[in-house]
């Protein structure tokens, strides 16, 4: 399945979930622990960038590469969605 169809399927499925407990349960069933951790790291990167932490500091704190942090920085700078409103 190509990315647009995959994204639509995932979005349509998750959008139907009614509450946070159910949403958490579905994510636990669909994703591996590593995938959940990766998503949490990406959110943490964005929050730390929002707090003006340096990319190197973020990488060292989270034990990840500066390249991964740079990707998050590009999302904040050039992303077409205002992800900042969802980070607090």
Buried (B, 14 or more C-beta within 10 A) or exposed (E): EEEEEEEEEEEEEEEEBEEEEEEEEBBEEEEEEEEBEBEEBBBBBBBBBBEEBEBEEBBEEBEBEBEBBBEBBEBBEEEEEEBEEEEE
